[in-house]
């Protein structure tokens, strides 16, 4: 599961700047390790666990039903916009209109 500060922000869950920075750094570290650019150090693992625990504490303070309701409404609105956008006719490629 991917929980980023952007996703939390998108659904109206505000987090402190310090935690946002930690989550950003966690993502960069994870990507670097995943792509074989670095090996995790003991300090990296401790920092990662601390960050996840801090995020968990923050998430435990929010009203989950309100957050679910807000996320559902936002997702429905985004889906509606995507559907409307996909119905908009786009100009055809010139090669489709030419007769060879």
C-alpha positions as CSV (number, residue, x, y, z in Angstrom):
1,X,0.0,0.0,0.0
2,X,1.3,3.4,-0.9
3,X,0.5,6.2,1.4
4,X,2.1,9.5,0.3
5,X,1.7,12.9,1.7
6,X,0.1,13.9,-1.6
7,X,-2.6,11.3,-1.3
8,X,-3.3,12.3,2.2
9,X,-3.5,15.9,1.2
10,X,-5.8,15.0,-1.8
11,X,-8.3,13.5,0.6
12,X,-8.1,16.4,3.0
13,X,-6.0,14.8,5.7
14,X,-3.5,17.4,6.8
15,X,-0.1,16.4,8.1
16,X,2.6,18.5,9.7
17,X,5.5,19.7,7.5
18,X,8.0,17.6,9.4
19,X,6.1,14.4,8.8
20,X,5.6,15.4,5.1
21,X,9.3,15.7,4.8
22,X,9.9,12.4,6.5
23,X,7.4,10.7,4.2
24,X,9.1,12.3,1.1
25,X,12.5,11.1,2.3
26,X,11.1,7.6,3.1
27,X,9.8,7.4,-0.5
28,X,13.1,8.5,-2.0
29,X,15.0,6.0,0.2
30,X,12.6,3.2,-0.7
31,X,13.0,3.9,-4.4
32,X,16.7,4.1,-4.2
33,X,16.9,0.7,-2.5
34,X,14.3,-0.9,-4.7
35,X,16.2,0.1,-7.8
36,X,19.5,-1.2,-6.5
37,X,21.2,2.2,-6.1
38,X,21.7,1.8,-2.4
39,X,21.6,-0.8,0.4
40,X,19.6,0.1,3.5
41,X,21.7,0.9,6.6
42,X,20.5,0.1,10.1
43,X,19.9,3.8,10.5
44,X,17.7,3.8,7.4
45,X,15.6,1.0,8.8
46,X,15.2,2.7,12.1
47,X,14.2,6.0,10.4
48,X,11.7,4.2,8.2
49,X,10.1,2.4,11.2
50,X,9.9,5.7,13.1
51,X,8.3,7.4,10.2
52,X,5.7,4.7,9.7
53,X,4.9,4.8,13.5
54,X,4.5,8.5,13.4
55,X,2.2,8.3,10.4
56,X,0.2,5.6,12.2
57,X,-0.2,7.8,15.2
58,X,-1.4,10.6,13.0
59,X,-3.9,8.4,11.2
60,X,-5.3,7.1,14.4
61,X,-6.3,10.7,15.4
62,X,-8.5,11.3,12.4
63,X,-12.3,10.5,12.2
64,X,-12.2,7.5,9.9
65,X,-15.8,7.7,8.9
66,X,-15.5,11.3,7.9
67,X,-12.3,10.6,6.0
68,X,-13.9,7.6,4.2
69,X,-16.9,9.8,3.3
70,X,-14.7,12.6,2.0
71,X,-12.5,10.2,0.0
72,X,-15.6,8.6,-1.5
73,X,-17.0,11.9,-2.6
74,X,-13.7,13.1,-4.0
75,X,-13.2,9.8,-5.9
76,X,-16.7,10.0,-7.3
77,X,-16.2,13.6,-8.5
78,X,-12.8,12.6,-10.2
79,X,-14.5,9.6,-11.9
80,X,-17.2,11.9,-13.2
81,X,-14.7,14.4,-14.6
82,X,-12.7,11.6,-16.3
83,X,-15.9,10.2,-17.8
84,X,-16.9,13.7,-19.1
85,X,-13.5,14.2,-20.5
86,X,-13.4,10.9,-22.3
87,X,-16.7,11.8,-24.0
88,X,-15.2,15.0,-25.5
89,X,-14.4,14.5,-29.1
90,X,-10.8,15.1,-30.0
91,X,-9.7,16.4,-33.3
92,X,-8.7,13.5,-35.6
93,X,-5.2,13.0,-36.7
94,X,-4.5,14.5,-40.1
95,X,-3.4,11.1,-41.4
96,X,-6.9,9.7,-40.6
97,X,-8.5,12.4,-42.7
98,X,-6.2,12.2,-45.7
99,X,-7.1,10.1,-48.7
100,X,-4.1,8.5,-50.2
